[in-house]
Structures are given as C-alpha cells and as structure tokens.
C-alpha cells in the first residue's frame, strides 16, 4: 500500500514542479520587462559599443520638417555639401558621453562639413533641468555665437555637477563668468523669449524628423544608428558622403 501511495503521489509532484516553473517564468519575464527604462534617452554604455560596419545610415529624413532655429548653431562651413546634424539634451548622460566624439568630428573635418547642433531637451522627469539648460546655452549664444559652443562644452563637461545640484542656476552663472559672458545680460536673456524661441524651433524640427531619443545624429539627412556614433564609424559615413558629393556633376 505504501508503494501504491507513493506512485499515486508522483503525478501531483510533477504537476507541482510544472506550476512552479511556470510561475518562475512569469516572474522572471515580468522582471525583464520592468527593467526597461521609460527614459527615451539611450544609455551611456551603448556609446562605447564597437562599430558595426554592416549597419548603414537609415534613409533620408523627411524634407518637410521645420527648419529649426535660424541661424543654427553651426560649426564648419555653411556651404559644405555634407551636413552633420546632432539633436541632444544637456541632461542626457549618453549625450555627454558622445560629446568628445562629436568634438573630434568637428575638429577632424573643419570646413569640409557643416556641423549643426540642435537643442532637444526631453520632456521627462529625469531631465527636469534639460529645457532650462538649453535656454541657458542659447542665452550665451545671444552674446556671441562662439559663446554658445563654450557654454555647451561647460554644460556637457560638468553635467554631473549641475544636474544633481538644487542651486544649478548659480553654477551656470559661474560657467558664464568663466567663459567671459556679461552675467547680467546672460540672466536677462535666460528670462527672455528669444532664447526660448530658438529652443522651441529646434524642438519643432526634431519632432518633424521623428526624433524620439537623444543623441540623434543625421549625416546628410540620414539617421545614424546609435551603435555607429563613434569616431571610426562616423568618419566612414562622412568620408563616403564626401566622396559621393565630390563625384556628382556640378549643376
């Protein structure tokens, strides 16, 4: 009878094991889904991924997107045939991680490209200071376009300091003094509508292009896949565009 009882218990043991496995699978799957961030910015770790030469830039962006702020924040030559356009958020960790890469691209190509920076502060709780930072950068540029780039560099380089400081505006004022801005005018321009208008114009352009994460980089209107946002891959893409534009017959 004891052996028979043990045999009768075997199906229940099997059923129990199966149920436990099913519950574990559900919990594990839920954990994986829950671990995905709702933050639309990309992680800084991805910025260090190696280039994948098999990945090509996506098709050109829509041509009917708004033009963005005019004049744009531009380095290089306004008449260059290759345009590199970056949409970034000053409170985005991946944007700060990509900043040295984008600076190197600017330095390597100089007047051979038209490099345009677009403000694209993400409207998410984690980036509660991003919009104000974009306005501050534009306010710096209203004194001198070169000062925009100086403030951009300060904001990305010191991102960890100001983004976690409740007195972040004082830090921005310190940066303004450091780069030689008129501090009173800087504060006045931050409060004004002109700098905010430029940020909004860049936002409108990004939305028109379908930008939903930062950094987003376009080379001649083609979106660069995020793993390709490294110096080697960007140089390959830009060199290809330079060769193709040089080969086109003059109109």
C-alpha positions in Angstrom: 0.0 0.0 0.0 2.9 2.4 0.8 4.4 1.8 -2.7 1.0 2.4 -4.3 0.5 5.6 -2.3 3.9 6.9 -3.5 3.0 6.1 -7.1 -0.2 7.9 -6.7 1.7 11.0 -5.4 4.0 11.1 -8.4 1.6 13.0 -10.7 1.0 15.6 -8.1 4.7 16.1 -7.6 5.1 16.6 -11.4 2.2 19.0 -11.6 3.7 21.0 -8.7 7.1 21.2 -10.4 5.4 22.4 -13.6 3.4 25.0 -11.8 6.5 26.3 -10.0 8.4 26.5 -13.3 5.5 28.4 -14.9 5.3 30.9 -12.0 9.1 31.4 -12.1 9.0 32.1 -15.9 6.2 34.7 -15.4 8.1 36.4 -12.6 11.4 36.4 -14.5 9.7 37.7 -17.7 8.0 40.5 -15.8 11.3 41.5 -14.2 12.9 41.8 -17.6 10.1 43.9 -18.9 10.1 46.0 -15.8 13.8 46.7 -16.0 13.4 48.6 -19.3 13.6 52.3 -18.7 10.8 54.6 -19.8 13.5 57.2 -20.3 13.7 57.8 -24.1 17.4 58.8 -23.9 19.9 56.0 -24.8 22.2 54.5 -22.2 25.8 55.7 -22.0 27.1 52.1 -22.1 25.8 51.8 -25.7 28.0 54.7 -26.7 31.1 52.6 -26.1 29.9 49.7 -28.3 32.2 48.9 -31.3 31.3 49.9 -34.8 29.3 47.6 -36.9 30.3 48.2 -40.5 27.3 46.3 -41.8 24.9 48.8 -40.3 24.2 51.7 -42.7 22.6 55.0 -42.0 18.8 55.0 -42.4 17.1 56.6 -45.4 16.9 60.4 -45.6 14.7 62.2 -43.1 11.5 63.9 -44.3 12.3 67.1 -46.2 9.2 68.9 -45.0 10.4 69.1 -41.4 10.6 72.7 -39.9 14.0 74.4 -40.4 14.8 74.8 -36.7 16.4 77.8 -35.1 17.9 80.4 -37.6 20.7 81.0 -37.8 21.5 77.5 -36.4 24.3 76.7 -34.0 26.8 75.8 -36.7 30.5 74.9 -37.0 32.4 74.4 -40.2 31.3 75.8 -43.5 27.6 76.9 -44.1 28.1 75.9 -47.8 29.6 72.5 -47.1 28.0 69.6 -49.1 27.9 67.3 -46.1 25.8 68.2 -43.1 26.1 66.5 -39.7 23.1 67.5 -37.5 23.0 66.4 -33.9 19.9 66.5 -31.6 20.9 66.4 -28.0 19.7 67.0 -24.4 22.1 68.6 -21.9 20.9 66.4 -19.1 21.2 63.2 -21.2 24.1 61.0 -20.0 24.6 59.5 -23.4 24.8 63.0 -25.0 27.6 63.9 -22.5 29.4 60.6 -23.3 29.1 61.4 -27.0 30.3 65.0 -26.7 34.0 64.2 -27.1 33.2 62.2 -30.2 31.3 65.0 -31.8 34.1 67.5 -30.9 36.6 65.3 -32.6 34.5 65.0 -35.7 34.2 68.8 -35.8 38.0 69.2 -35.4 38.9 66.5 -38.0 36.6 67.8 -40.8 36.6 71.5 -40.1 35.2 73.4 -43.1 34.6 70.2 -45.1 31.4 69.7 -43.2 28.5 71.7 -41.8 28.0 70.7 -38.2 24.7 71.8 -36.6 23.7 71.3 -33.0 20.0 71.2 -32.2 18.6 71.5 -28.7 16.3 68.6 -28.0 15.5 68.6 -24.2 13.4 65.6 -23.4 10.2 66.2 -21.5 10.7 63.5 -18.9 11.0 63.7 -15.1 14.6 62.5 -15.1 15.6 65.5 -17.2 13.9 68.2 -15.2 16.7 70.8 -15.9 17.2 69.9 -19.6 15.0 72.6 -21.0 16.4 75.3 -18.8 20.0 74.2 -19.7 19.1 74.5 -23.4 17.8 78.0 -22.8 21.0 78.9 -20.9 23.1 77.7 -23.8 21.1 79.8 -26.3 21.3 82.8 -23.9 25.1 82.5 -24.0 24.9 82.4 -27.8 22.9 85.6 -28.0 26.0 87.5 -26.8 28.3 85.8 -29.3 27.6 82.6 -31.4 31.0 81.2 -30.2 29.8 81.6 -26.6 27.1 79.1 -27.4 29.7 76.4 -28.0 31.7 77.4 -24.9 28.6 77.1 -22.8 27.7 73.8 -24.5 31.1 72.5 -23.5 30.6 73.6 -19.9 27.2 72.0 -19.6 28.3 68.7 -21.0 31.6 68.5 -19.2 30.1 69.4 -15.8 26.8 67.6 -16.3 27.1 65.5 -13.1 27.8 68.6 -11.0 24.9 70.9 -12.1 22.3 68.2 -12.8 22.3 67.0 -9.2 22.6 70.4 -7.6 19.4 72.3 -6.5 21.4 75.5 -6.9 22.2 74.7 -10.5 21.5 78.2 -11.8 24.3 79.6 -9.7 26.7 77.0 -11.3 25.5 78.1 -14.7 26.3 81.7 -13.7 29.7 80.6 -12.7 30.2 79.0 -16.1 29.0 82.2 -17.8 31.6 84.2 -15.9 34.3 81.6 -16.7 33.7 81.9 -20.5 33.6 85.7 -20.4 29.9 86.5 -20.7 28.2 89.6 -19.4 26.5 87.9 -16.4 23.6 90.4 -16.1 22.7 90.1 -19.8 23.0 86.3 -19.5 20.5 86.2 -16.8 18.2 88.6 -18.7 18.4 86.6 -21.8 17.6 83.4 -19.9 14.4 85.1 -18.7 13.5 86.5 -22.2 11.6 84.9 -25.0 14.2 84.9 -27.7 16.4 82.1 -26.3 13.2 80.0 -25.5 12.0 80.6 -29.0 15.2 79.1 -30.5 14.9 76.1 -28.3 11.3 75.6 -29.4 12.2 75.9 -33.1 14.8 73.2 -32.7 12.3 71.0 -30.9 9.8 71.5 -33.7 12.4 70.4 -36.2 13.2 67.3 -34.2 9.6 66.3 -33.9 9.1 66.9 -37.6 12.0 64.5 -38.3 10.7 61.9 -35.8 13.4 62.3 -33.2 12.4 60.4 -30.1 15.7 59.8 -28.3 19.0 61.6 -27.7 21.5 61.8 -29.0 20.2 61.5 -32.6 22.6 62.3 -35.4 21.9 62.8 -39.1 24.5 62.7 -41.8 23.1 64.4 -44.9 19.6 63.7 -43.6 20.2 60.0 -42.8 19.8 58.9 -39.2 23.0 57.3 -37.9 22.2 54.1 -35.8 23.2 54.6 -32.2 26.0 51.9 -32.2 27.6 53.8 -35.1 28.0 57.0 -33.0 31.8 56.6 -32.6 34.6 58.3 -34.3 35.6 55.4 -36.6 32.0 54.8 -37.9 31.1 58.4 -38.2 34.3 59.1 -40.2 33.4 56.2 -42.5 29.9 57.6 -43.1 31.2 61.2 -43.6 34.0 60.1 -45.9 31.5 58.2 -48.0 29.3 61.2 -48.3 32.2 63.5 -49.2 33.3 61.1 -52.0 29.8 60.8 -53.3 29.1 64.6 -53.3 32.5 65.2 -54.9 31.6 62.8 -57.7 28.3 64.4 -58.5 28.4 66.7 -61.6 28.0 70.4 -60.9 24.6 71.8 -61.7 
